[in-house]
Every structure is written in structure tokens, then in C-alpha cells.
Amino acid sequence: MALARLWASWGVSPGAVVGHSVGEVAAAHVAGALGLDEAARLVVLRGRVMQQATGRGKMALAMYSTVTQARVAGEGLDAAYWAKSLREPVRVAGAVARAIADGRRDFLEVGPHPVLTGNIEQCLLGRGEEGTALPTLRRGQDERRCQLQSLGALYTRGHAIDWKRLYPAGGGVCLCRPIPGSDSATGSSPRSPRRARGRLGPSLGRR
């Protein structure tokens, strides 16, 4: 849930969500079907809370169920649904396939390490669709770097990014232009690039 909020702070909001196992509770929260307190209690005290959780009946985003392998409405996330989610197999492939059939092509796995990214890529390949599956974090790798790499990949795929939230103060932009007559064959060396002041554009910034 915290990672989903981090993405949202950068202007990245999902068009739809799919949750794996207990992650489906987090997906329901991101979709707006469960409040944060209710989702947290459902995760920690699933047995007792299942008799109390009724869902809000209203969702802001689409959610694909790994129980039904279809889109699920907010009112469908009641106590019976969560009890069934414990008994039934987790059908991630079916849920992802339905999302792809509905036109979803870009997937962002929100978690400490990519577990389903490869499976999602296989689902896309199996349906002959071009798309991408990106991680939020990778175990053993720099967290910030991994997140920014995926953020940049989303931007190249046409998704809007709120760059001002990442770089509110802007920064310098280095413009490198070819110098006429600078040829390695003549032994001449290019001059230092000119530095211009301006706002940071859609890049990963500078260290």
C-alpha cells in the first residue's frame, strides 16, 4: 500500500488493479473498495474480520479478481468473497488475461521483488500482444534507481508523469551539439558542451 502511494505521489495511478493472494486486499484498497483501516485489519485478522467486511460498494478503479478471473464490483467484495479467496486457488493468469482482453497492456508490479513480472510477460506473448511488465523494486538493487528506471519506462510507453513532484526546483540541462570541423581523423578534439539553464525535462534527473 505504501509503494502504491509512492507511485501515486509521482502521478502514476493505475487504470486497473490485480492482486495476488493477500495482495488482493491491497488491490481492493488501491481501487477504493476498502478503507486503509479495514484493509489492514483484514490482512492481520482475516479470520475474524471476514464476518465484518462488507465492502463499500463503490470503486474508483477497475479491479480484476484472481478468484473469479473477471472484473469485480465493490459490492462483490463482501465477507463471502474474502472467505472464498482463502479456499479457492489463486488464478492470476486468468485475471491478467481478462485485463489484457480489456485492452490493458502495461503492468507495474508493486512489491519488494518481482514475482509475477515474467508470468505477465508470458500472458502478453501468449495472446500476441505488445506490452510491458515492470517491477517496483528488485532485491539487492538500489531502490531509488529501480523505481526511476520503471518510471522512465512508463513515460516512454506514453504514460503521464508528474515531473514537478520529483524535481520541484527544476535544475540545469546540458545541451551537447556537434562542433563543425571536429574530426578524429584531423586530430581535433571537441570542445566542452555548452551549459544552459532551464527546467528539467522528462528525464531521470541528475545525481
N, CA, C and O of each residue as an XYZ file, in Angstrom:
828
protein
N       0.825     -1.195      0.000
C       0.000      0.000      0.000
C       0.869      1.258      0.000
O       0.562      2.246     -0.668
N       1.967      1.196      0.771
C       2.867      2.347      0.820
C       3.520      2.580     -0.535
O       3.666      3.724     -0.964
N       3.915      1.497     -1.215
C       4.529      1.643     -2.529
C       3.530      2.194     -3.543
O       3.896      2.984     -4.413
N       2.283      1.781     -3.431
C       1.252      2.313     -4.327
C       1.078      3.808     -4.111
O       0.865      4.554     -5.067
N       1.167      4.250     -2.857
C       1.064      5.678     -2.567
C       2.274      6.439     -3.098
O       2.156      7.586     -3.528
N       3.447      5.788     -3.065
C       4.636      6.429     -3.619
C       4.468      6.658     -5.108
O       4.770      7.740     -5.612
N       3.983      5.639     -5.820
C       3.743      5.809     -7.251
C       2.727      6.916     -7.506
O       2.883      7.714     -8.431
N       1.689      6.957     -6.683
C       0.666      7.995     -6.843
C       1.251      9.384     -6.621
O       0.830     10.347     -7.263
N       2.224      9.491     -5.709
C       2.840     10.795     -5.447
C       3.643     11.281     -6.646
O       3.918     12.475     -6.765
N       4.016     10.375     -7.527
C       4.719     10.737     -8.761
C       3.762     10.881     -9.937
O       4.180     11.047    -11.082
N       2.485     10.815     -9.633
C       1.493     10.983    -10.690
C       1.136      9.705    -11.410
O       0.460      9.748    -12.438
N       1.577      8.552    -10.891
C       1.289      7.265    -11.541
C       0.140      6.591    -10.812
O       0.311      6.083     -9.704
N      -1.023      6.588    -11.432
C      -2.213      5.951    -10.858
C      -2.669      4.835    -11.786
O      -2.693      5.027    -13.002
N      -3.032      3.676    -11.251
C      -3.410      2.542    -12.113
C      -4.769      2.735    -12.749
O      -5.681      3.309    -12.155
N      -4.885      2.238    -13.980
C      -6.184      2.203    -14.626
C      -6.991      1.017    -14.150
O      -8.219      1.010    -14.242
N      -6.292      0.005    -13.636
C      -6.928     -1.193    -13.099
C      -5.930     -1.875    -12.171
O      -4.731     -1.604    -12.246
N      -6.414     -2.758    -11.296
C      -5.542     -3.448    -10.351
C      -5.848     -4.934    -10.335
O      -6.986     -5.354    -10.543
N      -4.801     -5.728    -10.082
C      -4.918     -7.170     -9.878
C      -4.093     -7.494     -8.646
O      -2.951     -7.049     -8.536
N      -4.649     -8.261     -7.717
C      -3.918     -8.608     -6.507
C      -3.627    -10.093     -6.434
O      -4.455    -10.912     -6.832
N      -2.454    -10.443     -5.928
C      -2.067    -11.841     -5.790
C      -2.172    -12.260     -4.333
O      -1.503    -11.689     -3.473
N      -3.007    -13.252     -4.050
C      -3.183    -13.766     -2.695
C      -3.603    -12.633     -1.751
O      -4.584    -11.939     -2.018
N      -2.863    -12.442     -0.650
C      -3.233    -11.387      0.294
C      -3.062    -10.007     -0.339
O      -3.622     -9.023      0.145
N      -2.287     -9.939     -1.419
C      -2.136     -8.670     -2.134
C      -3.439     -8.187     -2.745
O      -3.560     -7.021     -3.120
N      -4.421     -9.087     -2.845
C      -5.717     -8.677     -3.370
C      -6.418     -7.725     -2.402
O      -7.242     -6.911     -2.818
N      -6.096     -7.826     -1.125
C      -6.636     -6.871     -0.148
C      -6.072     -5.484     -0.423
O      -6.798     -4.490     -0.409
N      -4.758     -5.432     -0.674
C      -4.130     -4.150     -1.009
C      -4.705     -3.599     -2.305
O      -4.917     -2.393     -2.430
N      -4.958     -4.479     -3.270
C      -5.538     -4.043     -4.537
C      -6.924     -3.446     -4.317
O      -7.280     -2.440     -4.930
N      -7.701     -4.071     -3.439
C      -9.042     -3.558     -3.140
C      -8.956     -2.181     -2.495
O      -9.799     -1.320     -2.750
N      -7.941     -1.971     -1.661
C      -7.759     -0.654     -1.048
C      -7.372      0.381     -2.088
O      -7.914      1.486     -2.100
N      -6.428      0.028     -2.972
C      -5.995      0.964     -4.017
C      -7.163      1.323     -4.930
O      -7.276      2.455     -5.401
N      -8.030      0.340     -5.172
C      -9.199      0.583     -6.026
C     -10.273      1.415     -5.331
O     -11.190      1.914     -5.982
N     -10.163      1.563     -4.020
C     -11.137      2.362     -3.290
C     -12.264      1.569     -2.681
O     -13.199      2.151     -2.130
N     -12.201      0.231     -2.767
C     -13.288     -0.595     -2.231
C     -13.164     -0.810     -0.735
O     -14.166     -1.048     -0.061
N     -11.943     -0.730     -0.201
C     -11.713     -0.892      1.231
C     -10.931      0.299      1.757
O     -10.008      0.788      1.105
N     -11.309      0.760      2.944
C     -10.540      1.805      3.593
C      -9.227      1.240      4.103
O      -9.074      0.024      4.216
N      -8.286      2.108      4.409
C      -6.974      1.646      4.868
C      -7.089      0.851      6.168
O      -6.477     -0.210      6.297
N      -7.860      1.347      7.126
C      -8.020      0.638      8.400
C      -8.655     -0.731      8.192
O      -8.227     -1.723      8.783
N      -9.670     -0.773      7.355
C     -10.362     -2.038      7.113
C      -9.452     -3.033      6.394
O      -9.450     -4.223      6.708
N      -8.678     -2.532      5.426
C      -7.762     -3.406      4.707
C      -6.684     -3.953      5.636
O      -6.342     -5.133      5.569
N      -6.151     -3.095      6.501
C      -5.115     -3.533      7.434
C      -5.653     -4.586      8.398
O      -4.980     -5.579      8.676
N      -6.863     -4.371      8.907
C      -7.451     -5.346      9.817
C      -7.755     -6.662      9.105
O      -7.633     -7.739      9.687
N      -8.150     -6.559      7.843
C      -8.458     -7.765      7.080
C      -7.206     -8.602      6.847
O      -7.269     -9.831      6.832
N      -6.077     -7.939      6.666
C      -4.818     -8.660      6.474
C      -4.371     -9.322      7.772
O      -3.981    -10.490      7.780
N      -4.428     -8.568      8.870
C      -3.912     -9.070     10.147
C      -4.853    -10.064     10.809
O      -4.413    -11.070     11.366
N      -6.127     -9.785     10.747
C      -7.109    -10.626     11.444
C      -8.126    -11.187     10.461
O      -9.331    -11.024     10.653
N      -7.661    -11.830      9.437
C      -8.546    -12.235      8.340
C      -9.700    -13.113      8.813
O     -10.834    -12.941      8.365
N      -9.425    -14.039      9.702
C     -10.466    -14.949     10.154
C     -11.635    -14.238     10.804
O     -12.792    -14.520     10.493
N     -11.335    -13.311     11.713
C     -12.400    -12.621     12.444
C     -13.059    -11.528     11.618
O     -14.273    -11.336     11.670
N     -12.242    -10.819     10.860
C     -12.764     -9.666     10.124
C     -13.633    -10.097      8.949
O     -14.491     -9.331      8.509
N     -13.428    -11.313      8.427
C     -14.215    -11.756      7.284
C     -15.707    -11.707      7.562
O     -16.502    -11.561      6.633
N     -16.095    -11.823      8.800
C     -17.507    -11.754      9.139
C     -18.007    -10.315      9.224
O     -19.211    -10.080      9.329
N     -17.089     -9.353      9.180
C     -17.462     -7.947      9.316
C     -17.289     -7.162      8.027
O     -18.026     -6.210      7.770
N     -16.304     -7.565      7.208
C     -16.018     -6.796      5.991
C     -17.141     -6.972      4.979
O     -17.447     -8.093      4.573
N     -17.734     -5.903      4.587
C     -18.827     -5.951      3.619
C     -18.497     -5.198      2.351
O     -19.258     -5.258      1.385
N     -17.360     -4.476      2.329
C     -17.036     -3.681      1.145
C     -17.838     -2.404      1.122
O     -18.894     -2.309      1.747
N     -17.340     -1.433      0.408
C     -18.025     -0.137      0.361
C     -19.016     -0.043     -0.787
O     -19.854      0.858     -0.819
N     -18.920     -0.973     -1.729
C     -19.863     -0.941     -2.846
C     -19.527      0.095     -3.887
O     -20.283      0.258     -4.845
N     -18.414      0.810     -3.741
C     -18.060      1.851     -4.697
C     -16.567      1.803     -4.938
O     -15.774      1.783     -3.996
N     -16.188      1.783     -6.207
C     -14.779      1.689     -6.539
C     -14.413      2.766     -7.549
O     -15.189      3.078     -8.452
N     -13.208      3.336     -7.385
C     -12.745      4.373     -8.311
C     -12.021      3.787     -9.506
O     -12.027      4.391    -10.579
N     -11.399      2.633     -9.356
C     -10.647      1.983    -10.432
C     -11.185      0.601    -10.689
O     -11.873      0.034     -9.840
N     -10.871      0.023    -11.897
C     -11.265     -1.343    -12.212
C     -10.393     -2.309    -11.419
O      -9.201     -2.066    -11.232
N     -11.002     -3.432    -10.944
C     -10.259     -4.469    -10.228
C     -10.595     -5.821    -10.835
O     -11.763     -6.171    -11.001
N      -9.540     -6.582    -11.167
C      -9.724     -7.911    -11.726
C      -9.451     -8.943    -10.641
O      -8.380     -8.952    -10.036
N     -10.414     -9.799    -10.404
C     -10.344    -10.758     -9.309
C      -9.567    -12.004     -9.709
O      -9.780    -12.558    -10.788
N      -8.660    -12.445     -8.830
C      -7.969    -13.712     -9.041
C      -8.794    -14.883     -8.527
O      -8.355    -16.032     -8.582
N      -9.971    -14.591     -8.036
C     -10.907    -15.643     -7.616
C     -11.868    -15.964     -8.755
O     -12.064    -17.128     -9.105
N     -12.471    -14.913     -9.334
C     -13.456    -15.094    -10.401
C     -12.862    -14.956    -11.796
O     -13.512    -15.305    -12.782
N     -11.622    -14.447    -11.890
C     -10.948    -14.199    -13.170
C     -11.739    -13.219    -14.034
O     -11.770    -13.336    -15.259
N     -12.365    -12.269    -13.388
C     -13.152    -11.263    -14.087
C     -13.121     -9.968    -13.281
O     -12.614     -9.933    -12.160
N     -13.671     -8.904    -13.869
C     -13.789     -7.653    -13.126
C     -14.790     -7.839    -11.999
O     -15.807     -8.516    -12.148
N     -14.476     -7.223    -10.875
C     -15.353     -7.360     -9.720
C     -15.774     -5.981     -9.248
O     -14.967     -5.052     -9.211
N     -17.031     -5.856     -8.889
C     -17.550     -4.589     -8.387
C     -17.353     -4.506     -6.884
O     -17.163     -5.521     -6.213
N     -17.399     -3.296     -6.365
C     -17.159     -3.077     -4.946
C     -18.103     -3.850     -4.050
O     -17.692     -4.371     -3.014
N     -19.362     -3.928     -4.439
C     -20.323     -4.629     -3.589
C     -20.072     -6.133     -3.570
O     -20.596     -6.842     -2.710
N     -19.272     -6.619     -4.516
C     -18.965     -8.039     -4.541
C     -17.861     -8.436     -3.570
O     -17.631     -9.623     -3.343
N     -17.178     -7.449     -2.997
C     -16.082     -7.745     -2.065
C     -16.602     -7.804     -0.635
O     -16.209     -7.015      0.225
N     -17.481     -8.744     -0.408
C     -18.068     -8.892      0.919
C     -17.386    -10.034      1.683
O     -16.384    -10.582      1.225
N     -17.930    -10.381      2.833
C     -17.327    -11.424      3.663
C     -17.246    -12.753      2.920
O     -16.261    -13.478      3.050
N     -18.280    -13.074      2.141
C     -18.287    -14.337      1.405
C     -17.165    -14.373      0.371
O     -16.551    -15.415      0.143
N     -16.905    -13.223     -0.250
C     -15.835    -13.168     -1.257
C     -14.478    -13.448     -0.618
O     -13.699    -14.252     -1.130
N     -14.195    -12.777      0.511
C     -12.885    -12.953      1.142
C     -12.714    -14.358      1.710
O     -11.603    -14.887      1.741
N     -13.801    -14.956      2.153
C     -13.729    -16.343      2.608
C     -13.424    -17.270      1.430
O     -12.638    -18.209      1.552
N     -14.054    -16.992      0.296
C     -13.810    -17.794     -0.903
C     -12.377    -17.622     -1.385
O     -11.777    -18.564     -1.903
N     -11.828    -16.424     -1.218
C     -10.456    -16.179     -1.677
C      -9.442    -17.016     -0.897
O      -8.351    -17.294     -1.394
N      -9.800    -17.416      0.320
C      -8.927    -18.285      1.099
C      -9.024    -19.742      0.659
O      -8.050    -20.490      0.747
N     -10.195    -20.136      0.189
C     -10.426    -21.530     -0.175
C     -10.029    -21.845     -1.603
O      -9.525    -22.930     -1.892
N     -10.261    -20.880     -2.508
C     -10.068    -21.129     -3.931
C      -8.615    -20.918     -4.350
O      -7.888    -20.164     -3.703
N      -8.185    -21.581     -5.430
C      -6.845    -21.338     -5.972
C      -6.706    -19.894     -6.455
O      -7.683    -19.269     -6.866
N      -5.492    -19.382     -6.400
C      -5.223    -18.019     -6.880
C      -4.989    -18.083     -8.385
O      -3.997    -18.655     -8.836
N      -5.889    -17.505     -9.155
C      -5.843    -17.594    -10.617
C      -5.381    -16.253    -11.214
O      -6.162    -15.503    -11.800
N      -4.094    -15.991    -11.040
C      -3.554    -14.726    -11.531
C      -3.575    -14.665    -13.053
O      -3.923    -13.637    -13.632
N      -3.205    -15.759    -13.695
C      -3.145    -15.773    -15.164
C      -4.501    -15.443    -15.774
O      -4.587    -14.707    -16.757
N      -5.555    -15.991    -15.186
C      -6.892    -15.701    -15.713
C      -7.276    -14.250    -15.551
O      -7.874    -13.654    -16.447
N      -6.930    -13.677    -14.400
C      -7.243    -12.267    -14.166
C      -6.454    -11.359    -15.103
O      -6.992    -10.393    -15.644
N      -5.173    -11.676    -15.291
C      -4.337    -10.883    -16.194
C      -4.823    -11.022    -17.636
O      -4.859    -10.042    -18.380
N      -5.196    -12.236    -18.026
C      -5.705    -12.458    -19.382
C      -6.952    -11.626    -19.648
O      -7.124    -11.078    -20.737
N      -7.820    -11.537    -18.643
C      -9.029    -10.719    -18.810
C      -8.663     -9.241    -18.931
O      -9.259     -8.510    -19.722
N      -7.673     -8.804    -18.136
C      -7.233     -7.411    -18.226
C      -6.663     -7.115    -19.606
O      -6.929     -6.057    -20.175
N      -5.877     -8.048    -20.147
C      -5.313     -7.868    -21.488
C      -6.425     -7.819    -22.526
O      -6.381     -7.008    -23.451
N      -7.418     -8.683    -22.374
C      -8.555     -8.688    -23.301
C      -9.309     -7.375    -23.265
O      -9.909     -6.972    -24.261
N      -9.281     -6.710    -22.127
C      -9.953     -5.412    -21.997
C      -9.082     -4.252    -22.456
O      -9.467     -3.090    -22.323
N      -7.906     -4.566    -22.998
C      -7.055     -3.523    -23.553
C      -5.912     -3.059    -22.676
O      -5.209     -2.112    -23.028
N      -5.709     -3.717    -21.527
C      -4.586     -3.343    -20.658
C      -3.303     -3.922    -21.235
O      -3.251     -5.105    -21.574
N      -2.267     -3.098    -21.349
C      -1.015     -3.546    -21.955
C       0.205     -3.328    -21.064
O       1.197     -4.043    -21.207
N       0.160     -2.378    -20.164
C       1.303     -2.061    -19.327
C       0.998     -2.407    -17.872
O       0.008     -1.940    -17.308
N       1.849     -3.223    -17.275
C       1.634     -3.712    -15.918
C       2.813     -3.307    -15.039
O       3.970     -3.418    -15.444
N       2.509     -2.841    -13.840
C       3.522     -2.458    -12.861
C       3.327     -3.305    -11.614
O       2.301     -3.198    -10.943
N       4.303     -4.145    -11.303
C       4.206     -4.994    -10.115
C       4.657     -4.203     -8.895
O       5.793     -3.733     -8.839
N       3.772     -4.059     -7.928
C       4.054     -3.287     -6.723
C       4.387     -4.247     -5.601
O       3.507     -4.908     -5.051
N       5.668     -4.320     -5.265
C       6.120     -5.238     -4.229
C       7.620     -5.123     -4.055
O       8.275     -4.397     -4.802
N       8.183     -5.839     -3.067
C       9.613     -5.719     -2.773
C      10.514     -6.418     -3.779
O      11.718     -6.161     -3.811
N       9.947     -7.304     -4.606
C      10.737     -8.024     -5.610
C       9.774     -8.585     -6.648
O       8.702     -9.073     -6.291
N      10.139     -8.525     -7.929
C       9.215     -9.028     -8.954
C       9.028    -10.534     -8.877
O       9.990    -11.296     -8.979
N       7.790    -10.954     -8.698
C       7.444    -12.369     -8.638
C       6.602    -12.765     -9.846
O       6.705    -13.887    -10.341
N       5.776    -11.847    -10.312
C       4.820    -12.151    -11.373
C       5.159    -11.510    -12.706
O       4.474    -11.757    -13.698
N       6.204    -10.690    -12.749
C       6.532     -9.965    -13.975
C       6.729    -10.913    -15.154
O       6.199    -10.677    -16.239
N       7.492    -11.985    -14.943
C       7.716    -12.942    -16.020
C       6.441    -13.621    -16.473
O       6.254    -13.855    -17.667
N       5.558    -13.943    -15.534
C       4.286    -14.571    -15.884
C       3.405    -13.632    -16.701
O       2.729    -14.055    -17.638
N       3.423    -12.357    -16.333
C       2.623    -11.381    -17.077
C       3.153    -11.236    -18.497
O       2.375    -11.132    -19.445
N       4.476    -11.229    -18.646
C       5.074    -11.148    -19.981
C       4.663    -12.348    -20.822
O       4.402    -12.208    -22.017
N       4.601    -13.532    -20.204
C       4.172    -14.725    -20.917
C       2.709    -14.622    -21.346
O       2.338    -15.072    -22.430
N       1.882    -14.023    -20.484
C       0.469    -13.831    -20.832
C       0.339    -12.916    -22.044
O      -0.458    -13.179    -22.945
N       1.123    -11.847    -22.063
C       1.105    -10.922    -23.203
C       1.570    -11.625    -24.467
O       0.952    -11.500    -25.524
N       2.668    -12.369    -24.349
C       3.219    -13.082    -25.500
C       2.252    -14.132    -26.009
O       2.089    -14.304    -27.217
N       1.611    -14.833    -25.087
C       0.677    -15.879    -25.480
C      -0.521    -15.352    -26.244
O      -1.108    -16.065    -27.058
N      -0.882    -14.113    -25.988
C      -2.021    -13.507    -26.695
C      -1.559    -12.685    -27.890
O      -2.374    -12.067    -28.575
N      -0.244    -12.676    -28.143
C       0.275    -11.939    -29.291
C       0.163    -10.434    -29.142
O       0.037     -9.722    -30.138
N       0.208     -9.940    -27.914
C       0.061     -8.512    -27.656
C       1.391     -7.896    -27.214
O       2.164     -8.504    -26.473
N       1.630     -6.687    -27.685
C       2.816     -5.954    -27.261
C       2.503     -5.191    -25.981
O       1.515     -4.460    -25.912
N       3.327     -5.361    -24.993
C       3.119     -4.672    -23.724
C       4.370     -4.767    -22.884
O       5.427     -5.161    -23.376
N       4.257     -4.408    -21.620
C       5.412     -4.449    -20.738
C       4.976     -4.764    -19.317
O       3.864     -4.440    -18.901
N       5.872     -5.398    -18.588
C       5.658     -5.687    -17.171
C       6.878     -5.184    -16.420
O       7.998     -5.616    -16.689
N       6.668     -4.282    -15.492
C       7.766     -3.591    -14.811
C       7.737     -3.855    -13.315
O       6.661     -4.019    -12.739
N       8.903     -3.900    -12.674
C       8.951     -4.064    -11.225
C       8.986     -2.713    -10.524
O       9.327     -1.701    -11.138
N       8.637     -2.692     -9.253
C       8.841     -1.501     -8.434
C      10.212     -1.561     -7.774
O      10.954     -0.579     -7.781
N      10.547     -2.712     -7.208
C      11.831     -2.915     -6.540
C      12.413     -4.256     -6.965
O      11.693     -5.145     -7.420
N      13.736     -4.386     -6.808
C      14.414     -5.658     -7.022
C      15.321     -5.924     -5.829
O      16.097     -5.056     -5.430
N      15.228     -7.090     -5.274
C      16.031     -7.452     -4.120
C      17.527     -7.314     -4.438
O      18.004     -7.819     -5.454
N      18.246     -6.632     -3.565
C      19.681     -6.485     -3.747
C      20.092     -5.341     -4.642
O      21.287     -5.117     -4.835
N      19.128     -4.599     -5.202
C      19.438     -3.470     -6.072
C      19.029     -2.164     -5.414
O      18.187     -2.149     -4.516
N      19.625     -1.072     -5.863
C      19.309      0.235     -5.317
C      17.829      0.546     -5.559
O      17.360      0.510     -6.697
N      17.105      0.848     -4.494
C      15.658      1.022     -4.595
C      15.291      2.213     -5.477
O      14.453      2.102     -6.372
N      15.930      3.350     -5.214
C      15.607      4.553     -5.977
C      15.884      4.354     -7.465
O      15.080      4.750     -8.309
N      17.010      3.747     -7.778
C      17.372      3.525     -9.174
C      16.356      2.625     -9.874
O      15.952      2.896    -11.005
N      15.949      1.562     -9.200
C      14.992      0.632     -9.789
C      13.647      1.312    -10.047
O      13.035      1.114    -11.097
N      13.196      2.110     -9.087
C      11.923      2.808     -9.247
C      11.980      3.808    -10.399
O      11.041      3.911    -11.188
N      13.087      4.542    -10.489
C      13.204      5.540    -11.555
C      13.332      4.889    -12.928
O      12.859      5.442    -13.920
N      13.961      3.728    -12.995
C      14.030      3.018    -14.267
C      12.639      2.635    -14.757
O      12.319      2.804    -15.933
N      11.823      2.122    -13.856
C      10.454      1.763    -14.236
C       9.628      3.007    -14.551
O       8.790      2.993    -15.452
N       9.871      4.078    -13.803
C       9.161      5.326    -14.075
C       9.483      5.826    -15.473
O       8.589      6.238    -16.213
N      10.772      5.790    -15.836
C      11.164      6.206    -17.180
C      10.561      5.316    -18.250
O      10.164      5.798    -19.312
N      10.488      4.007    -17.976
C       9.885      3.084    -18.936
C       8.407      3.387    -19.136
O       7.904      3.319    -20.258
N       7.713      3.719    -18.062
C       6.297      4.088    -18.183
C       6.138      5.342    -19.034
O       5.207      5.450    -19.833
N       7.059      6.291    -18.852
C       6.988      7.529    -19.637
C       7.173      7.241    -21.126
O       6.462      7.797    -21.962
N       8.133      6.368    -21.456
C       8.355      6.038    -22.861
C       7.177      5.279    -23.456
O       7.020      5.234    -24.676
N       6.352      4.685    -22.607
C       5.163      3.986    -23.076
C       3.969      4.913    -23.199
O       2.866      4.474    -23.526
N       4.188      6.202    -22.938
C       3.125      7.175    -23.141
C       2.321      7.546    -21.923
O       1.293      8.212    -22.044
N       2.769      7.124    -20.725
C       2.036      7.441    -19.510
C       2.504      8.782    -18.946
O       3.700      9.073    -18.924
N       1.560      9.585    -18.496
C       1.879     10.902    -17.960
C       2.549     10.773    -16.596
O       2.100     10.004    -15.747
N       3.617     11.524    -16.394
C       4.346     11.543    -15.132
C       4.344     12.971    -14.594
O       4.536     13.922    -15.352
N       4.132     13.122    -13.302
C       4.170     14.447    -12.683
C       5.616     14.755    -12.299
O       6.025     14.527    -11.160
N       6.383     15.272    -13.250
C       7.818     15.504    -13.021
C       8.064     16.578    -11.968
O       9.102     16.571    -11.307
N       7.130     17.491    -11.810
C       7.331     18.555    -10.822
C       7.365     18.003     -9.401
O       7.999     18.589     -8.524
N       6.695     16.889     -9.170
C       6.736     16.290     -7.837
C       8.097     15.654     -7.558
O       8.547     15.586     -6.414
N       8.741     15.190     -8.630
C      10.065     14.610     -8.468
C      11.147     15.683     -8.363
O      12.073     15.567     -7.560
N      11.022     16.717     -9.174
C      12.032     17.774     -9.224
C      11.348     19.131     -9.110
O      11.278     19.869    -10.092
N      10.842     19.470     -7.923
C      10.096     20.727     -7.764
C      10.929     21.971     -8.029
O      10.384     22.998     -8.434
N      12.242     21.901     -7.808
C      13.090     23.082     -8.005
C      13.671     23.157     -9.406
O      14.372     24.117     -9.726
N      13.399     22.178    -10.242
C      13.988     22.177    -11.573
C      15.467     21.879    -11.492
O      15.917     21.216    -10.557
N      16.232     22.363    -12.466
C      17.665     22.106    -12.474
C      18.277     22.500    -13.790
O      17.623     23.109    -14.637
N      19.541     22.151    -13.962
C      20.251     22.502    -15.184
C      20.093     21.433    -16.238
O      19.899     20.258    -15.927
N      20.178     21.853    -17.502
C      20.089     20.943    -18.639
C      21.344     21.121    -19.475
O      21.677     22.245    -19.850
N      22.045     20.041    -19.775
C      23.268     20.086    -20.564
C      22.927     19.804    -22.016
O      22.414     18.731    -22.337
N      23.208     20.763    -22.903
C      22.936     20.623    -24.325
C      24.245     20.333    -25.046
O      25.156     21.161    -25.024
N      24.353     19.181    -25.678
C      25.565     18.807    -26.406
C      25.297     18.903    -27.896
O      24.405     18.233    -28.417
N      26.069     19.738    -28.583
C      25.879     19.941    -30.018
C      27.148     19.557    -30.769
O      28.247     19.759    -30.253
N      27.022     19.007    -31.979
C      28.218     18.675    -32.750
C      28.969     19.941    -33.154
O      28.350     20.940    -33.522
N      30.286     19.903    -33.089
C      31.123     21.037    -33.461
C      31.618     20.845    -34.880
O      32.323     19.873    -35.151
N      31.269     21.752    -35.806
C      31.730     21.620    -37.196
C      33.251     21.551    -37.257
O      33.946     22.328    -36.603
N      33.752     20.621    -38.042
C      35.196     20.526    -38.243
C      35.920     19.680    -37.226
O      37.116     19.434    -37.380
N      35.229     19.219    -36.175
C      35.897     18.387    -35.178
C      35.852     16.946    -35.655
O      34.812     16.290    -35.596
N      36.978     16.471    -36.123
C      37.051     15.133    -36.701
C      38.229     14.406    -36.095
O      39.321     14.961    -35.976
N      38.003     13.159    -35.711
C      39.082     12.409    -35.082
C      40.242     12.201    -36.038
O      41.385     12.037    -35.612
N      39.943     12.208    -37.361
C      40.994     11.992    -38.339
C      41.965     13.159    -38.392
O      43.140     12.973    -38.709
N      41.490     14.355    -38.087
C      42.349     15.535    -38.136
C      43.028     15.780    -36.808
O      43.870     16.669    -36.680
N      42.654     14.981    -35.813
C      43.290     15.134    -34.519
C      42.681     16.201    -33.659
O      43.162     16.443    -32.552
N      41.629     16.857    -34.131
C      40.982     17.896    -33.334
C      40.081     17.247    -32.307
O      39.581     16.143    -32.527
N      39.871     17.905    -31.210
C      39.019     17.374    -30.150
C      37.850     18.293    -29.935
O      38.009     19.511    -30.012
N      36.684     17.756    -29.668
C      35.501     18.594    -29.449
C      35.638     19.418    -28.198
O      36.253     18.993    -27.220
N      35.058     20.602    -28.235
C      35.068     21.462    -27.065
C      34.057     20.988    -26.033
O      33.194     20.160    -26.326
N      34.172     21.515    -24.841
C      33.248     21.149    -23.779
C      31.845     21.575    -24.166
O      31.673     22.640    -24.759
N      30.840     20.778    -23.848
C      29.459     21.140    -24.190
C      29.025     22.397    -23.466
O      29.417     22.647    -22.326
N      28.207     23.184    -24.152
C      27.666     24.392    -23.557
C      26.608     24.026    -22.537
O      25.866     23.060    -22.718
N      26.540     24.782    -21.487
C      25.584     24.511    -20.417
C      24.532     25.600    -20.409
O      24.850     26.788    -20.351
N      23.297     25.193    -20.466
C      22.195     26.148    -20.468
C      21.373     25.944    -19.214
O      21.267     24.829    -18.703
N      20.810     26.989    -18.737
C      19.952     26.908    -17.570
C      18.508     26.739    -18.002
O      18.057     27.370    -18.959
N      17.794     25.891    -17.298
C      16.397     25.706    -17.639
C      15.766     24.709    -16.703
O      16.397     24.262    -15.746
N      14.539     24.361    -16.969
C      13.817     23.395    -16.157
C      14.184     21.992    -16.599
O      14.454     21.763    -17.778
N      14.197     21.061    -15.676
C      14.419     19.667    -16.030
C      13.248     19.156    -16.826
O      12.089     19.372    -16.472
N      13.566     18.474    -17.905
C      12.509     17.876    -18.691
C      12.216     16.478    -18.204
O      12.622     16.113    -17.101
N      11.518     15.685    -18.999
C      11.162     14.328    -18.583
C      12.353     13.396    -18.660
O      12.462     12.610    -19.601
N      13.229     13.465    -17.709
C      14.368     12.559    -17.621
C      14.465     12.110    -16.171
O      13.647     12.494    -15.336
N      15.446     11.317    -15.888
C      15.618     10.825    -14.534
C      16.428     11.782    -13.687
O      16.741     11.474    -12.537
N      16.780     12.954    -14.240
C      17.469     13.970    -13.461
C      18.952     13.683    -13.357
O      19.503     12.876    -14.106
N      19.574     14.346    -12.432
C      20.998     14.193    -12.259
C      21.286     13.883    -10.803
O      20.475     14.172     -9.923
N      22.435     13.298    -10.556
C      22.804     12.947     -9.190
C      23.356     14.162     -8.468
O      23.725     14.068     -7.297
